[in-house]
Amino acid sequence: MSRHQLHKELFDEFTRKASLKKEVYNITLQCFNELKETIFQYVTQYEQYIKKSKQSYDISFEVTQNKEFEIALKFGGDILIFLMHTNIFEFPRNHEVMKTGYIKKDKTRSFHGIINIYNFLADSFKYDRTNDIGYLIGRVFINKDKSYFVEGKQELAFLYHNFGTEKFTKKAMDTLLETSIKYSINFDLLTPPYNEVMSVTVNEMQSTLASIPLKTGKRLGFQFYADNQTQD
């Protein structure tokens, strides 16, 4: 085999893989932008709800950040941050999704983009409490076919065997957003154990509240609820 032929095979492999990843990236970005639109629609619907309501609610429901690969929805004391990863991944060989007929028929379907969903306390950002804890409550996997599934806590998790049959449509985005908000609302802040907060230095006490290195998180110091458990 000539050196020219070797280079051709190399370039064929490179362009094939790069084109696939670019295609998946574009699909993921398209979905993420549509998800952003869905979030803004929720904000508009909330504003309409407030106007029609006979009661006066001074409770925020708004987009607090709007970057190319990130959007944050603040509602009450919670913030949901949706973050699209700019790289493309492939499922590990031992992942259950790799055993599905959908992937076995076309291995390129295993390449996917990821949208991560984080839940933080709104006060963590408001008061610049950099030691506070946020939680990854779900992540969305999207491939070149716009097929998806969600890995996450409790009701956020969609079964992997739906991969190949479910597409990340506007309806799916609406369900994802509604479920994420409901989960965050019911994912309450618990009082930390006494022993974890019983001591504080003079320097910490003289500092502002924002700089006191006492971590605040919804389940900090407590066992995190398993997927098959319910919260009281």
Residue pairs with C-beta under 8 A, 6 or more apart in sequence:
20 108
20 111
20 144
21 88
21 111
23 144
24 88
24 111
24 112
24 113
24 142
24 143
24 144
25 86
25 88
25 113
27 113
27 142
27 143
27 144
27 146
28 84
28 88
28 112
28 113
28 114
28 115
28 142
29 84
29 113
31 113
31 115
31 140
31 142
31 146
31 148
31 168
31 173
32 69
32 82
32 84
32 115
34 170
34 173
35 71
35 82
35 115
35 173
35 176
35 177
36 66
36 71
36 82
38 170
38 173
38 174
38 177
39 63
39 71
39 73
39 82
39 177
40 63
42 61
42 73
42 177
42 181
43 61
43 62
43 63
43 73
46 61
47 61
50 57
59 75
59 76
60 74
60 75
60 76
60 122
61 73
61 74
61 75
61 76
62 73
62 74
62 75
63 71
63 72
63 73
63 74
64 72
64 73
64 74
64 79
64 125
65 71
65 72
65 81
69 83
69 84
69 85
69 86
70 81
70 82
70 83
70 84
71 81
71 82
72 79
72 80
72 81
72 82
73 79
73 80
73 82
73 181
74 122
75 181
75 184
75 185
76 122
76 185
77 121
77 122
77 123
77 189
78 119
78 120
78 121
78 122
78 184
78 185
79 119
79 120
79 121
79 122
79 124
79 125
80 117
80 118
80 119
80 180
80 181
80 184
81 117
81 118
81 119
81 120
81 134
82 115
82 116
82 117
83 115
83 116
83 117
83 118
84 113
84 114
84 115
84 116
85 113
85 114
85 115
85 116
88 111
88 112
88 113
89 111
89 112
89 113
89 114
90 110
90 111
90 112
91 97
91 98
91 103
91 110
91 112
91 141
92 98
96 160
97 103
97 110
97 149
97 160
97 163
98 110
100 160
100 161
100 163
100 164
101 164
102 109
102 147
102 163
102 164
102 165
103 109
103 110
103 163
103 164
108 144
109 143
109 144
109 145
109 147
109 164
110 143
111 143
111 144
112 141
112 142
112 143
113 141
113 142
113 143
114 139
114 140
114 141
114 142
115 139
115 140
115 142
116 136
116 138
116 139
117 136
117 137
117 138
117 139
117 140
117 152
117 156
117 180
118 134
118 135
118 136
118 137
119 134
119 135
119 137
119 180
119 183
119 184
119 187
119 218
120 132
120 134
120 135
121 132
121 134
121 189
121 216
121 217
121 218
123 129
123 216
124 132
124 134
124 216
127 209
127 210
128 210
129 209
129 210
129 216
131 213
131 214
131 215
131 216
132 215
132 216
132 217
133 215
133 216
133 217
133 218
133 220
134 217
135 187
135 217
135 218
135 219
137 152
137 153
137 156
137 180
137 183
137 184
137 187
138 150
138 151
138 152
138 153
138 156
138 157
138 176
138 180
139 150
139 151
139 152
140 148
140 149
140 150
140 168
140 176
141 148
141 149
141 150
141 151
141 163
142 148
142 168
143 163
145 164
145 167
146 167
146 168
147 163
147 164
147 165
147 166
147 167
147 168
148 163
148 166
148 167
148 168
148 172
149 158
149 159
149 160
149 162
149 163
149 166
150 156
150 157
150 158
150 176
151 157
151 160
153 183
153 225
153 227
154 183
154 225
154 227
154 228
154 229
154 230
155 179
155 182
155 183
156 176
156 179
156 180
156 183
157 227
158 166
166 172
186 231
187 218
187 219
187 231
188 218
188 231
189 216
189 217
189 218
190 218
190 219
190 222
192 216
192 220
192 221
193 221
193 222
196 220
196 221
197 214
200 212
200 214
204 211
204 212
204 213
204 214
205 212
219 225
225 231
